[in-house]
Amino acid sequence: MKKTKILYWVFTGLFAFIMLGSAIPDILVVPMAVQGFKEMGLPAYLVPFLGWAKLFGVGAILIPGLPRLKEWAYAGLMIDLVGATYCVYSAGKTPTDWLPMLVFLGLGAASYFFYHKKQETVALGSSGTGSWQPNSFRTV
């Protein structure tokens, strides 16, 4: 359990740091962020919207509890990264521009994997029988 929690927080912290680092320039509508969107043929009005969405997503994955909101936040952040990677690739940028984004996707996937592993461990410990119950993740 301790190893799982440590890995969860390491991957989640790194993922949150990366996503927050990309959200702040978008929220502040930094000219470099707007220029990047223009180079990919995307409208500049999306920049602050995506920045705020990333900020709220980071908050959702860092706040304890709220499992359904976390699922949506992980989905949104991963869709953002996949979309950004695809747009940079499709804009004809070199692999050095979009390949590092695959590392960020890997961090998000690892965070999500260990989030569920941590949840499973908690469910096993609270069932009292020591065996996993299939309905232990179901919310009412």
N, C-alpha and C positions, 0 to 999 in steps of 0.2 A: 504494500500500500504506500509506504513512504517513498519508494523509488518511483512509482507511478505518479504520485503527487509532485515530486520534484521535476520529473520530466514534463509533466503537464504545465507547470508554471514556467519552466525554462522556455519551452516552445511557445506558450501563450504570450509570455512577456516579449519575446523576440518578435512574434507576429504582430502583437499590438503596437510595439515600438515602430515597426516598419509601416504599418497602416496609418498610425497617427502621424508619422513623419511625412506621409504623402497627403494626409488630410489637411494639415495646417496650411501649406501653400495654396491649396485649392480654396479653402475657406477665405483666405486673405486675398484671393484672386491675384496672386503674384504673376507678373508678366511672363515669366518663364513657363508657368503652367498653362497660361492662355496660349502662348506660342506653340507649345507642344500639342495642344488640342487642334489648333489651326493647321499644323503640319500634317495631322492625320485626317483632316477634313471634317472635324467635329465642331459643333457650334460652341462658342465660348460661354454661353449661358449655362451649360452643363457643369462647368468647373466648380462653382460654389455648391451646387446641389450635390454633386458627388463627394465633395469635401465634407459637408455636413452628414451625409449618409455614412461615410466611413467613420467619422467621429462617433456617431451614435452606435454604429456596429462595434467599434472598439470598446465603448462603454458597456455594451450588452455582454460582450464575452468576458469582461473583467469583473463585473458585478456578480457576486455569488448568488446562486439560486436562479430563478427565472429560466428553467430549461427550454421551454418552447421559444422564448425570445432569443436565447443563445443559438438555437438551431437556425432561426431565420437570419441572425446576424452572421453566423458562419457562412450560410448560403450566399448572402448578399456580398460579403467581403470576397469570397472565392469567385463569384460571378464577376465582380469588379476586376479582380486580377486576371481572370481568363480573358475577359473582354479587352482589358488594357494590353495584354500580351498579344492578342490577335490583332488589335488595331495597330500597334507598333510594327508588328511583322508585316501586315498588309500594306502599310504605308511605305514599304520598301527600305526600312531601316536595316542596318547591319545586325548580324546575330549578337554582337556585343551590346546592342541596345536592348534586345528583348530576352536573351538567354538568362540574364540574372533574375528576371522576373519568375523564372521557373523555380528558383531557390525560395522565393517568397511564397509561391504556391505550395512548395514542399513544407515550409514552416507552418502554413495554415492547415495543411492536411495532417501534420504531426500533432498540432495542437488539438484538432478535432478528434483524432484517434485517441489521444490520451485523455481528453475530456470524457469520452465514452468509456474508456477503460477505468477511469476513476469512478464514474457513476456506477459501473458494474461492480466494482469492488465495494462501494458503499452499500449497494443493494444486497450483495452477498453477506456482508457483515450485519445488516439489519434484519435479515429474514429469520434469524434465530435457529434455523435448521442447518445452516452451513451449505445449503444447496440453492442454486439459482432458481428463482421463481419466474416463469415467463411473463407474468403480469406485473412484475415489480416496477417496470418503467411506465406503466399506463397511468395517466392522470385522469381524475374524474372531474 
